[in-house]
Amino acid sequence: MSPQRRTRLATLILVLIAPNIHAQRAFSVDETTINDIHSAMRAGSLTCRALVEAYLRRIDAYDKKGPAINAITVLNTDALTIADSLDRRFRETRQLSGPLHCVPMIVKDNFQTIGMQTAAGNLALKGYQPSADAFQVKRIKEAGAIIIAKSNMAEFAFSPYETVSSVLPGYTKNPFALDRVTAGSSGGTAAAVSANLGEVGLGTDTGNSIRGPSSHNSLVGIRSTMGLTSRAGIAPLSLFADIAGPMARSVADAVAVFQVVAGYDPDDPATEAVKGKAIPNYSLSLVRDGLKGARIGVLRQAFEGPTVDPEVRAVFGRAIEDLRRAGATVLDTVMVVEMDSVLRSNRGGCNPFKYEFNAWLAQQGDRAPVKTLDEIVRSRRYHPAIQARLEAGNNVQLPPDSVPGCQGRQRVRDGLRDAVTRTMDKLQLDALVYPTWSNPPRLIGDLNTPAGDNSQVFSPTTGMPAMTVPMGYTRGNTLPAGMTFFGRAFDESRLIKLAYGYEQATKWRREPASVPPLK
């Protein structure tokens, strides 16, 4: 080939590829969605490697440097290798590998993840890498996701109020205000997703820990009906109430992950409830005018009290009017009159943590660096803030099945679930709503001012589903607040429809100022 022809060929190649090179450089991961990513990939303007590299650059710039969000415990050293393999497959087939193809995900430190640390925030377990994935981790991998990093958590998921552990020095910061908490215990996942360090994330929720951090970080969080999603392979806090699920910047992204992780798992007996049953196509609930014709009740029992912040109350009042403007009928106020009597019917406490955590450690086999909770307590390799609770849990001598307080939990669940359902049926309600927290995010280190957590009672006790969605901001339009949609068991499709309708009507989510787009 003559030098002239080689020059012309090189010029032609540059002309052909230059638009794609420019588009990949121009693609911003800030506030992007799964649909944005997949559309760009199908158009040939984005590769999986370029996407993963973009998120890794943001992690490098913002997690330990700059604002030092401190949300990430470990990175996936294989992330770029996996990205390259997905790119090769896409070039060969022109097909995405699954619904989460090349979606960079942040996964909480208590999910078993092959090749990555699973420490539940505890120093005695630092560096432990399990031989099997948690069910939900396996599902997202099969759907094409890349776990780009594991995230910090409140140690052993004990605290709903702050995210601090012994496995990672320092607190995880709220990217909307670096002196504020992320709530707990999935605060690392929430801060990372909110700061655009990953596309979406997985958290766990025993009393609060998906919905609280989501509310504090202007995210969408889904706590499913008990039995719709598996907890197998997750270090437990209390299996009676533990749930795992998605945290995302949009309802559509949360639903995309939820679709993948919902379903029967033989390793989690709770999911017998959906064995042999088809899981709904939740994307059909992403209806822009989903609030039109809905009947919604304001559940003031869930949040009203003497310490409710007036700005949160005002933001929620505006949210109620937004629901009405979007076509919903809103009843104010709805009361579950039997609630107090049902809750009082069970006397005595229940602390199953030692027995359930020891069972999880036993499942890890010889790979685990410790074998019992007592060994962790004696090692003193834990954050001082949890010492009293850890020792109290370790001192429990009777297995849960023999403790009256544990024996009565299901009776309370059945009673309160039936009472809520009867109330909703009587008033023909599609959902109940309330502020996810009654107070703004606290200052880091503050354990004295009102916390405002409204998530501990209704959804965990009944086993019924709840979603939180951004509803605005307080303190000079700086601190996020969320609204909870709470509904009937296995009625996630309706909750998603309502939450999506509200999100599309208001669009409160915005990128935190502390983590702007990288140049």
N, C-alpha and C positions, 0 to 999 in steps of 0.2 A: 504494500500500500504506500502510495506516495506521501511525502510530508504534507502536501496540500490537502489530500483526502483525510489524513489523520486529523488535521486541524479542523476541517469542516465537521467530521464525526464528533470530535470532542466538543465543539461548539453546540452541535445538535443535542448531545447528551445533557449538557449543562442547561440548555433551554428547557428540556423535558423534565429534569429533576428539580430545577431551581424553585418552581412554585411549591413543591412538596417540602423542600428544605425550609423555605420561608414560613410555610404554614405550621411546620412542627415547632419552629422557634417561636412563632406567634401564639401557639396554643397555650393558654393560661390555665393552670389547675385551680386558680382561685375561684371558689364558689361554683365550680363546674359540677355537672351531674353525670351519672352513669350513661344516660342517653347522649349527652354531649360527647363523651369519650368514644362511645361506639359509633356515633355518626361520623366523627372525625376519622376513625380508623377505617370505616367502610369507604370513606371518600379518599383514602390514601394520604391524608394530611397528618397522620399521627401514627407512630409506632408504639408498641408496648414499652420498649426500652426507653424511648423519649419520655413517656409518661412517668415511668418509675423514676427515672433520673430527675425529673422535675420535682417530684415529691421528696426525693432524697436531698435535693438541694435546699428545699424549704426546711426539712428537718435539721440539716446542718446549720442553716442560718438562724433558726428561731428556737430550737428546743433547748440547747445548752448555751447558745450564744445569744446576742441581742437581748430580746425580752426574757430569754431563758424560761420558757414555759414549763420545762421539766416534766413532760408528759411521757417520754419514751424511756423504757427500761433497756431494751435490746433491739437492734436492727436485724433483719433477715439477711444474712450474708449471701444467700442464694437468690435474692430477689431479681437481680439483673440476669442471672442465668435462666431463671424461669421465664422472665420477660422475653429473652431471646428465643426460647423454645416456642413460646406462644406466637411470636412474630413469624417464625419459620412455618408453623402450622397454618397460620392465616395466609401467608403467601402461597402455600401449596393448595389450600382448599378454598380460599376466599370466604371461609365460614368462621364465625366466632366460636370459640371453644365451649361456650355456655352463656347463660344469662349474666354472669359476673365476669366475663372474659376480661382479663388484665385489670380488674378493679383493685387498686391498692388499698388494703384494709388494715385497720388498727385493731388488735385483739388484746383484750384484758389479760393480765398476768396470771389469772386463775384458770384459763382454758388450756388443757393439755395440747401441746403443739410439737410435733416431731421436729427435732433439730433446733428448737428454740427454748429458751428458759421458760419454765412454768413454776413460779415460786410463791404465788398467792401473796406477794408483797413481803415475804418473810426471809430474813437474812440466812437462817439455817437451811433454806431451800435454794439459795442463790446459785445459779448455774445449772440447776437440775433440768435435764432434758428427757422427757418421757419417750417411751417406745411406741405410743399410740396417740392418735389425734382424738380430741373430743368430738362427739358426734357433729356438732355444729361446725367445727373447724374442718372436719372431713367433707361436710356438705358444701361449704363455700369453696374449698379447693376443687372439688369435683365440678363445680359450676364455673371454674376458670379464674377465681380470685387469686390474688397474690397477697399473702400476709407480709406486709412491708415492715411491721414492727409490732412488738408487744408493749403494752402501756402500763403505767404506774396505777396503783390502786390503794385504797385504804387497806392496811394490812389485815389479811384474813377476811376482808370485806366487813369489818366490824363497824366502821363509822359511816353514817350517812351524811356527815357534816363537812368533812374535809378529806383531802387525799394526801396522805403521808404514810410512808412505810419504812421499814428498815432495809429493804433491798435497794432503795434508791435514796441518796441523801437529799433532804429538802422537800418542801411542799410543791405539789403541782399548782401552777398559777392559772387564774382565770384570764384568758387572752383579752377579754373585754375590759378588765381592770386588774392589773398585775398584782395589786395588793389584796385581791379578793379570792375567796375559795372557789373551788369548782364543785362543791358538795362532794359526796362520796357514795358508794365506794368506787364507782366506775369513772371517777373524775379524770383519770389519765386518758381514757378513750375519748371522753367528751371534749377535753381541752385540745387534744390532737386533731380530732375531726373538725372542731370549730375553727382552729387555727389553720386549716387546710394543709395539715401534715399527712393526711390520708383522705381517701374519698369517702369511706364509710367505716363504721366500727362495730364491734361486738362488746356488749357489757353484760353484767348480771345484776339482778334486782331481787333482793329478798324482802325489803320493806320499802325501798326508795331508789335503789342504786343505778337504775337506768334513767328513771324519770327525773330525779332531782338534778343530777349533773346535766341532763339534756336541757332542763329548764334554765339552769344557771348559765348555760353556754349557748343559748338560742338555737337549740337543736330539736329534732323530732326523735322521740324515743317510744318504743313499743314494748309493753309488758303484756304477754299473751295470756290467754286462759290457761290455767294450770292443766297440763296434760296435752297441750297442743304442740309444745316444743320440748325437746330433750335437754336434760342437764348432764347426761352421761359424759364422763371425762372432764368434769369441772370440779375443782376443789370446793366442797360444800360449806355453807354456813348453817343453813337449816333447810333440809330437803322438803319440809312441809310447805315452805314458801319460796324457795329458790326458783328463779326463772332466768333464762338467758335470751338475749335478743339484740336487735339492731339499734344503732344510734346514728343519725344522719342529718345532713343539712336540709333535706327536703323530705316530704312525705313519700314521693315517688321512689327515692333511693332507699328509704327505710323499708318500703313495701317490697322492693326488688330483693333485698336480703331476706326479709321475713318469708317470702315465698319459698326461698331455697332451704331455710332451716326448719320450717314447720313440718311436722309429720311424725309418724310412728317410729319408735326406736325400741327394739327388744331389750336393750340394756337400761332403759328407764321405765319402770313399771307404771309410772304416772301416765305415760302416753298410750296405755291400753285403751284410753278413752277414744282414740282416733284410729285404732287398729282396723284395717280393712275399709276405712272411709276415705273418700276422695277429698283432698285439700282444695278448697275453692281457689279460683283464679283471682287473686286479690287485685291484680291490675285493673280488673273490670270495675273496681270501686273508685278508681281515679277519675271521678266525674267533677268537672269544673264547677257546676252549679249543684253540688251534692247536698247543700243545705236547704235547697228549695223544698218546701213541704214538710221538713223535719220538725219533730216535737222534742224539745230539749228542756230538761229541768235543772235549775240551779241548786246544787246540793250544799247548802250553807252549813250543814252539820260538819262538813269536811274541813272547813277553813275558818269560820267565824269564831272570834275570841278576842280577849282584851288586848292581845299583842299584835293583831293584824296591822301591817304597815299601811298607812292611808294612801300612799302612792300605788301600792299593789292593788288595793281595793279600787282605786280610780281606774287603773289600767284594765282590771277585770270588768268593771262597769262598762267601759268602752267596748270591750270584747263582746259583752252581751248584746250591745246595740249593733255591733258588726254582724253578729249571728242573725239578728232580726232583719237587718238590711239585706242580708244574703238570702232571705226567704224562709228562715226558721221561725217557728213559734216557740218562744222561751217562757217557761213558767218559773216564777220567782215568788215563793221559795218552796222547794220540795223537802219533805222530812221523811226519814225512815224511822217511824215511831217506835219500832221494836228494838232498835239498835242497842240501846243501853242495857235492856234486860237480857238480850242475847249475849252480849259481851260479859255481863256479870255472872252468867250461868256456869262459867268454867272457873274454878278456883285453883290457885296454885300456879307455879311457874313451870317452864319447860325449857331446858337448855340441852339440846341434843348434840351440840357442836363437837364435843370430844369423841363421842362414839361414831358420828358420821365422818369426821375428819380422819380418825384413825382407820376407818374402813377404806377411805380413799387412799391413804398412805399404803395400806396393805395391798391394794390393787396395783401399786407402782412396782412392787416386787423389790428385788435387790438393787435396782437402779437408784432408788430414793436415798438421799444422804442421811435421812432420819426415818425412824420407823413408827414413832408415836408422838402424840402431842406432849406427853410428859417429858420426852427427850428434848423437845424444843424449849419447854419451860425451863428445864434444868440447864440448858445451854446458855440461857439469857441472851440469845441472839434474836432479839425482837425490839421493836420501838418501845421506849419507856411508856408512851402514852397508852399502850394497850395492856400493860402489866396486870392491872387489877382484873380486867375482864378475862384475860387469858388464864390467869391463875384460878379465877372462879369457875371457868369452864372446865379446867383440868381437874378441879376438886370434886366435880360431880361423880357420885359413886353408883347411881342406879341407871340402868339403860332406859331410854325414853319410853319404851313400851310398858314399863312398870311404874311410871310416874303419873299421878292423877292429872296434872296439868297438861301433860302430853296426850294422855288418853282422851281428854275432852276437846282437843283441838278440832277434830272432824265434826263433832256435834255443833261447835260454834260456827264452823265454816258453813255447814248445811243450813243452820238457822239464819245467819246473816245473809247468805246468798238468797235464800227463799224470801226473806223480808224485803231485800232490795228488788228482787224480781217482781214480787207482788206489787210493790209501790210503783214500779215502772209500768207494769201491765195495767194497773188501775187508772193511771194517768195517760196511758197510751204514749209513753215516752220512747224515743229512739236512743237516748243517751242522757247521762247526767254530766254536768260540768262544774269545775271549781278551779281556783288557782292551784297550780302544782305546789308552789310554796307561798306562804302568806307574807314572807319577808324577803328583801333583796339578799344577794350573796353577802355573807359576813366578811369582815376583814380577816386575813390569814392570822391564825393564832387566837382569835376571839371565840371563846366558848361561853360567853356570858350573855350577850345580847340575844334576843329571841331568834331561834333558827328558822321557824316558819314552815317546817316540813309537814305537808299534808298527805303524804303518800303511804304512810305506814298501815292504815287501818283498812280501807274499803277493798282495794284490789287484792292485797296479800291475804287478808282474812277470808274473803269470799272465794278467792281463786278466779275471779272474773277479770276481764281484760281492761287495760287502761292505756291511753296514748297521751303524750304531752306534745304540744305544738307551741312555737313562739307566739306570744300575744302582745309583745311590746317591750318597753324599757322604762326603768325608773331612774331616779337620781340624775336628773338633767339629761335624760335619754341615753344613759350609758350602761346601766346594769340590766341584763335580760330578765324577763319574766315569762313563765309558760302557763298554758291552760291545759287542764286534763279533761279528756273525753273518756268517760267510764261507762261500760255497757254490759249487756248480758253475756253469759258464758257462751263461748264459741260464736260470738257475733262480731268478730273482727272485721268482716267485710263492711258492716254498717258503720263501725267506728272509723275505718279508713275513709269511707265516703264523706263522712261529716268533717273529719280532720282535714282532708284534702280540700274540700269546699271552703273551709275557713282559711286555710293557708293561701289558696288562690285569691280569695277576696281581700286579704290583708297584706300578705308578703312582708312580714316583719323581719325575716332573716336578713342579716347583713354581715359582711366580713369585719372581724375585729380590727380596730385601728393599729393595734400593737404589732400586727403581722401582715403588712401590706404586700402587694405583689412584688416579686423580685425583679430587678431590672436585668 
